Amino acid sequence: MTYVEINGAAPSVEALHQAATWGFGHYTSMQVRGRAVAGLDLHLTRLREASEKLFPDDPAPPDGTILELISHALRAERDASVRVTVLPGMDVMVSVSAPAADIPRPPLRVRTVRFERDLPHLKHRGTLVQTHLALEARRAGFDDVLFVGPGDLISEGSVWNAVFWDGDQVVWPHAPMLAGITMQVLRRTLTSLDIPQITRPISLRETSGLPAAAATNSHLPDQAIQSIDKINFRSYGHLTSILRKGWNEVPWQAIA
């Protein structure tokens, strides 16, 4: 199934054309299960703060309005993939499609690229370069791309956050990047489970001494990383089991 609504109604051709051609705006993507979302409050905060940054002259859509629009666009669906996009003029587009399958996937082989997204703390619509770099990596035989910024510091993947295990604790990179919702909810639950974790700068060179790495986003919270460039990780099972344990403890918040 695929549904698209703008401001709670089926969009006209003109409205879809404007949404497609006007590249300015921001969004958040979520998985809905039983009409509930992991980290729903964080998704709403992301939308509100991005609206305040990108559209400072207009009031951000209230959280209640966003929830009503998501609920309306879902229709009778209980499980789905949902994207909420805020467009110029504060039009809210909600796209609903089939849910992502939460099944194990092969470990990723990624290559690094020196790149930093514009306004990296925002999930905005300017994704051309990161998508191009990810596709180039796949054509070169890799599964995806990992971005490295100034000081050779690891930041983020194409559409995911990186996470490492140093033998004693979970390590989240500190660098200019998007704080993914899945990353944020995992950090919450790992704290509640008293699992040691830290956020600090991680250089590319340092990864050769770390035993495990993984990728996390709304589609899969515990995607193992097999290699970064020529650096291989052979103990990723311990890290992914920790992430899965944390994910299983995440409370899902009802939309309506």
GUVEX-309822 format. One record per residue: x, y, z of N, C-alpha, C, O in turn; residue in one letter. Coordinates in steps of 0.1 Angstrom, whole numbers, plus 5000, padded with zeros to 4 digits. Layout:
% GUVEX-309822
XYZXYZXYZXYZA/...
***
This chain:
% GUVEX-309822
500849885000500050005000500950125000502050125005M/500450234994501050364994500050474994499250484985T/500050555005499150665006499950795008501050795015Y/499450905002500051035005498951135007498051145000V/499151205018498151315021498951445024500051435030E/498451555021498951685024497951755032496851785027I/498251795045497351855054496051785055494951835057N/496151645055495051565058494051535047493051475049G/494551565035493651545023494551485011495751505011A/493851415002494551364991495051484983494251574979A/496351484979496851604973496451614958496251514951P/496351734953496151764939497451734931498451734937S/497351724918498551714910499451834912500651824913V/498851954913499652074915500352074928501552114929E/499752024939500352014952501551914952502551944958A/501351804945502351704944503551754936504751734939L/503251824926504251884917505151984925506351984925H/504452064933505152164941505952094952507152134954Q/505451994958506251924968507451854962508551844969A/507351804950508451734944509551824939510651794939A/509151944934510052034928510652134938511752194935T/510052154949510552254959511352174969510852104977W/512752184968513652094976513852144990514652084997G/513152244994513352295008512352235017511152225014F/512852195029511952135039512652035047513852015045G/511951965056512551865065511551755068510351775064H/512051645073511151535075511651445086512751465091Y/510851345090511251235099510551115094509451115088T/511250995095510750865091510650775103511450775112S/509550695103509350615115508650485110508050475100M/508850385119508150255117506950255127507150285139Q/505750225122504550215130504250065132504149985123V/504050025145503649895148502449895158502549955169R/501349845154500149855162499749995165499250025176G/499950085155499650225156500450285168499950385174R/501650245170502550295180503950315174504250245164A/504750405179506050435174507050435185506750495196V/508250385183509350395192509950535191510350575180A/509950605202510550735202509650845196510150935190G/508350825197507450915190507651065195507551155187L/507851075208508151215214509351275207509451395205D/510351195204511651245198511351285183511951385178L/510551205176510151245163509451385163509751465154H/508551405172507851525173508751645176508651755171L/509651615185510651725189511551755176511851875174T/511951655169512751675157512051765147512551865142R/510751735144509951815135509751965140509952055133L/509551975153509252105159510552195158510452305154R/511652135162512952215162513452245148513952355146E/513252155139513652175125512752285119513252375111A/511452285122510552395117510952525122511052625115S/511352535135511752655141513052715134513252835133E/513952615130515252655124515052695109515552795105K/514252625102514152645087513052745084513152815074L/512052755092510952845090510652935102509652925108F/511653015105511553095118510353195118509953245128P/509853235106508753335105507353275107506453345107D/507353135107506053075108505952985120506952925124D/504852975127504652885138504752735134504152695124P/505552665141505652515138504352445140503552485149A/504052345132502752275134502752215148503752145152P/501652225155501652175169501752015168501351955159P/502251965179502451815180501151745178501051645171D/500051805184498751735182498251735168497651635164G/498551835160498251835146498951735139498451665130T/500251715141501051615135500551475137500451395128I/500151455150499651325154498351295146498051185142L/497451395146496151375139496351345124495651265118E/497351415118497651395104498151255101497851195091L/499051205110499551075108498450965110498350875102I/497650985120496550895123495550885111495150785107S/495251005105494351015094494950945082494250875075H/496250965079496850905067497050755068497050685058A/497150705081497250565083495950485079495950365075L/494850565080493550495077493350375086493450395099R/493150255081492950145090494250065092494249965099A/495350115087496650035088497150045102497050145109E/497649935107498249935121499749925120500449965129R/500249865110501749855108502049925094501449895084D/503150005095503450085082504750155084505250165095A/505350195073506450295073505750425070504950445061S/506150525078505550665077506650765076507650765084V/506450855067507350975066506551105067505551115060R/506951185076506251315078507151425073508251445078V/506751505063507551605057506951745059505751755056T/507651835064507151975066507752055054508952075053V/506752115046507152185034506952335037506352375047L/507552425028507352565029505852605030505052535024P/505552695039504152735041503552645052502352655055G/504352565058504052465069502952365064502152315072M/502952335051502152225047502852095052504052075052D/502052005057502551875062502151755053500951735051V/503151695047502851575039503151455046504251435052M/502251355047502451235053502351125043501351105036V/503451045042503450935032503450805040504150785050S/502550705036502450575043502750465032502150465021V/503550375036503950265028504050135036503850145048S/504450025030504549905037505549905048506549975046A/505349835059506349835070507649765066507649675058P/508749815071510049745068510049615076509649605088A/510649515070510749385076511849385087512949425084A/511549355099512449345110513049205110512749125119D/513949185101514549055100516149075099516549175094I/516848975104518348985103518849005089518248945079P/519849085087520449115074521949085074522549095085R/522549055063523949035063524749155068524349265066P/525849125075526749245079527149335068527349285056P/527249455070527549555060529049565058529849555067L/529449585045530849625042530749765037530149795026R/531349855044531250005041532550065038533650015043V/532550165030533750235027533550385032532450435032R/534650445036534550585041534750685030535450665020T/534050795032534150915023534251035032533551045042V/535151125028535251255035534151345031534151395020R/533151365040531951435036531251475049531151405058F/530651595049529751645060528551705054528651795045E/527351655057526151715052525951865056526451905067R/525351935048524952075052523952065063523051975063D/524052155073523152145085522952005090521851955090L/524051945094524051795096523151755108522751645109P/522751855117521951815128520451815124519551775132H/520151845111518751845107518551735096519451705088L/517351675097516951575087516251645076514951655076K/516951705067516351795057516351725043516851615042H/515751785033515451725020516651725011516651675000R/517751795015518951805007519851675008520851675014G/519351575001520051445002520751394989521251284988T/520951484979521451444967522951384968523151274963L/523751454975525151414976525351284984526051194979V/524651274995524851155003524251034996524850924997Q/523251044988522650934981523650904969523850784967T/524151004963525150974952526350904957526850804951H/526850934969528050874975527750724978528550644977L/526550704984526150574987526050484975526450364975A/525450534964525350454952526750434946526950324940L/527650524946528950504941529650394949530350314943E/529450394962530150284970529550154966530350054966A/528250144964527650014960528249964946528449854944R/528350064937528950024924530349974925530849904917R/531050024936532449984938532549854946533649804949A/531349794949531349664956531149664971531249564977G/530849784976530549794990529049794992528249804982F/528649785005527149785007526649925010525449965008D/527550015015527150145019528350235022529450195020D/528050355027529150455029529050505043528050515049V/530250535049530350595062531150725060532250725054L/530650835066531150965064532250995075532050965086F/533351055070534451105079534651255077534751295066V/534651325088534751475087536151525091537151445092G/536251655094537451715098538051635110537351595119P/539451635110540151555120539951405119540251335128G/539551365107539351215105538351155115538451035118D/537351235119536451185129535251125122534651185112L/534851005126533650935121532351015125532251045137I/531451035116530251095119529051005117528550955128S/528650975105527350895103527450825090528250855081E/526550735088526350665075525450735066525050845070G/525150685055524250745045522950775051522450895049S/522350685057520950695064520950635077519850585081V/522050625084522150555097523250615106524050685101W/523150575118524150615128525050495131524650385131N/526350525132527350425136527450405151527250505158A/527750285155527950265169529050155171529150065162V/529850165181531050075183531050015197530350055206F/531849905198532049845211533549845213534349795204W/534049885225535449895227535949785236537149785240D/535149685239535549575247534949585261534849495269G/534549715265533949735278532649815278531849795287D/532449885267531249975267530850005252531649995243Q/529550045251529050095238529650235236529650315245V/530150265224530750395220529950455209529950395198V/529350575211528750645200529650755196530150835204W/529750775183530650885178530151025181528951045181P/531051115184530651255187531251335175532451345174H/530451395167530851465155529551535150528451505154A/529751635141528551695135527851595127528351545117P/526551565131525751465124524351475129524051555138M/523451395123522051385127521951285139522451165138L/521351325149521051235161519851155157518751195159A/520051035152518950945148518050915159518450905171G/516750895156515750865166516050725172515950715185I/516450635164516750495169517950505179517950445189T/518950575175520050595183519650655197520150615207M/518850755196518450825209517650735218517850735230Q/516750655212515950565221516750455226516550405237V/517750405218518650305223519550355235519750285245L/519950475234520750535245519850545257520450525268R/518650575256517750585267517650445274517850435286R/517350345266517150215272518450145277518450075287T/519550175270520850115276521150185289521650115298L/520750305291520950375304520050305314520550275325T/518850285311517850215320518350075324517950025334S/519050005315519449875317520849865323521449765326L/521449985326522749995332523849935324524849885329D/523649945311524649895301525650015299525150125294I/526950005301527850115300527950165285527950085276P/527950295284528050355271528650495272528650555283Q/529150545261529850675262529750735248529650665238I/529650865247529750935234530951015234531251105243T/531850995224533051065223533551065208533050985200R/534551155205535051155191535751015189536450965197P/535550965177536250845172536850875159536250905149I/538250855158538950875146538850755138538750645143S/539050765125539050655116540150555119539950435119L/541350615123542450525126542150445138542550325139R/541350495148541050425160540250305158540250205166E/539450305147538550185145539250055143538649945146T/540550055139541249935137541549865151541849745151S/541349935162541549875175540249845182540349795194G/539149865175537849835182537349695177537449665165L/536749615186536349485182535049475174534849375167P/534249575175532849565168532349695164532649795170A/531449695154530849805149529449765144529249655140A/528549865144527149835139526549965133527050075136A/525449945126524650055121523250045127522749935129A/522650165129521350165135520450275129520850385128T/519250235125518250335121516850265123516750165129N/515850335118514450295121514150165114513150095118S/514850125104514549995097515149885104514649775104H/516349905110516949795117517849855128518849925125L/517649825141518349885152519749825154520549875162P/520049705148521249625152521849565140522149445139D/522149645129522749595117524249595119524949695120Q/524849475119526249455121527049515109526549515098A/528249565112529149615102530349515102530949495112I/530549455091531649355089532949425087533949375092Q/532949535079534249605077533949745073532949785068S/535049825077535049965072536349975064537449965070I/536250005052537450005043538049865044537449765041D/539349855048540049725050540049685064540749585067K/539349755073539349715087538149615089537049645086I/538449495094537449395096537049385111537949395120N/535849365114535349345127534749205128533849165121F/535249125138534948985139534048955151533648835153R/533849055160533149025172531849105173531449145184S/531249135161530049225161528849155168527949225171Y/528849025170527748955175527449005190526249015193G/528449035197528249085211527549225211526649245218H/528049315202527449445201525949435196525149505202L/525749365186524349355181523449295191522249335191T/523849205199523049145209522649245220521549245225S/523649335223523349445232522349535227521349575234I/522549575214521549665208520149605207519149675209L/520049475204518749415203518149405217516949425218R/518949375227518449375241517849515244516749525250K/518549615241518049755244516849785236515849845241G/516749735223515649765214514349695220513249755219W/514549575225513349505230512749565242511649535246N/513549655249513049725260512449865257511949935266E/512449905245512050035241510450045242509849955236V/509950145249508450155250507950215237508550315232P/506950165231506350215219505150305223504250265231W/505150425218504150525222503050535211503250535199Q/501750525216500650525207500450655200500650765205A/500050645187499750765179498350815183498150935186I/497350725183496050765186495150635187493950645189A/
***
